[in-house]
Amino acid sequence: EAGSEDIDILPNGLAFISSGLKYPGIKSPAPDKPGELFLMDLNEDNPRAVELRISRGFDLASFNPHGISTYVD
């Protein structure tokens, strides 16, 4: 809804997407909504972004993702 901030695509076709970045002084389309992470499987015929659940105990209210990266071992 507010657009993605960054995306990282793994060699297996899974894409991780961060969304919801808010900069001070710049109008946000959803100022009270925390940031989100999404997963998209680009191998599917009709890929769609699915919101990832964030673990309990994480301060979701202040989650403001700026960028995303993955590490493949």
N, C-alpha and C positions, 0 to 999 in steps of 0.2 A: 504494500500500500504506500509506504514512504520511500520505496526504492532501496536498492542494495548499496552498501558502502564499499564492499570489497568481495572478491570471490577467489577461491583457490581450488583448482581442479586437480585431482589425483590421477596418476597414470591409469587406474582402473575405471575412470569415467565418473567417479563420485565428485560432486561439486559442493563445497561448503561456502555458504553465503552469510555475510554479516549485514545487518540492517539496523537502522535506528540511530545513527550518529547525530548528535546535536552539538552544534558549535555555539558558544556564547555570542549573543548579538545577531544571530542568523535565525530567521523565522523557521520553525519546524512544523510540518503538517500534522504531527501528533506529539505535542510537547509533553504530555503527561504519560505517554506510553513508553515503557522501557525498551531497550534494544532487544534484538532477537537474532537467533542463528537458524539457518535453514540448511537442509540437505536436498540435493537434486541428483538423481541417477540419470546421467546423460546417455546411458545405454538403452533406456526405455524408449518405446515408440513415441510416446507422448509424455516427456518428462515434466514433472511439476515439483515445485519447491514445497517441502514438508518442514514445518517448524519443529526444531529439536527442543525437547524438554530439558530444562536446566536443573541440576541437582538441588535438592533442599539444602538450606543453609547458605546458599549463595545470595548476595545482596542484589536481587534482580531489579529492585526499584531504581538503583543507581547505575544499572548496566548501560553503558554507552560505548558500544564497540567501534573501534577505529582500526580497520584492517583485520586481516585474518591470514594465518599461515599454518601449514601442516608440516609434520615431520614424518617421513616414511623410513622405517628401519628395515 
